[in-house]
Amino acid sequence: MIADSQVKKNKRKSWVLMVSTFLLLSLVGGIISFIIFGESIAAVIFVLVVIFFATVLIYLGAPKLALRATGAKKADPKVYRRLYNLVEGLTIASGLPMPTIHIVDNPSPNAFATGKSPDTAHIAVTTGLLQIMNRVELEGVLAHELSHVKNYDIRVQSICMAMVGSITFLGDTFGRFFMYSGATGGSRNRSSSRNSDNSGGGFILLIAGLLLSVAAPMAALLLKMSLSREREYLADVSAINMTRYPPGLISALNKLKSDTSVMVGTPKAAAHLWIESPLPGKPSGTKANWLDSAFNTHPDLDSRIAILEQL
């Protein structure tokens, strides 16, 4: 089964991401703290501990941050009865617990899922999506989002948010330190003045720290984008397995493709959450260059539709 294999794959990926994140943060944090504080093991350990707890806090709070950033509000079951009925039917059919359902007051049609596991999952849809989708189309979109839940994409997504957030914070911290202290300022350089024989090594570390402060956030961002594009394809296929009706999701994606509205106020950091990118970009069907493709949070809708039409 595609779903079972994807769940196992994403659980393994979660562990790999967590270990990789810890190692990368330790490397970047260790070098930066060494440059700032000098040869103080206690300072390095302190910085690493702070980084570790900050990353854990970001991971634990990622779903709430996502809901707050998008303006999602808990949906009233009496007002959104059709929405609740569709989600309930899909969860029963797929063996999932009922997620918390939210509404985003926005005329642009879109939806997303967040959480750390199926037991803590949240699904949000915009008012614009509810207005333009018929029953089978809305069911296809909801099945897509529930597939992210069932496949544990939401956990991978939360880890990625924590990773990118922590690494970006480190890079920004070092950038500010370098900007205000200068290449010859700061405690590290004061220490180096007493140990001029180590100045060459200190300069190399300084350059390494500068490169890492720029390259590490970029690499983390590219990884997040790549995982986001991959999981969209898989969620589409999993949604078809859930509904057993490909035309529903295909029709929904075609409506999203024809929609030209832009979600005003949506932060870029949350763009990867949605079923379709909420950010302005090239019209669907326009061939993107390799750089655009690398930084896209979603695959092109035409390619997603083409894959589903072959099922």
Secondary structure, DSSP 8 states (H G I E B T S, - for coil): -HHHHHHHHHHHHHHHHHHHHHHHHHHHHHHHHHHHH-S-HHHHHHHHHHHHHHHHHHHHHHHHHHHHHHT-EE--TTTTHHHHHHHHHHHHHHT----EEEEE--SS--EEEE-SSGGG-EEEEEHHHHHH--HHHHHHHHHHHHHHHHTTHHHHHHHHHHHHHHHHHHHHHHHHHHHHH-TT-HHHHHHHHT-GGGHHHHHHHHHHHHHHHHHHHHHHHHHHHHHHHHHHHHHHHHHHHHHS-HHHHHHHHHHHHH-----TT--GGGGGGBSS--S--S-TT----HHHHHH-SS--HHHHHHHHHT-
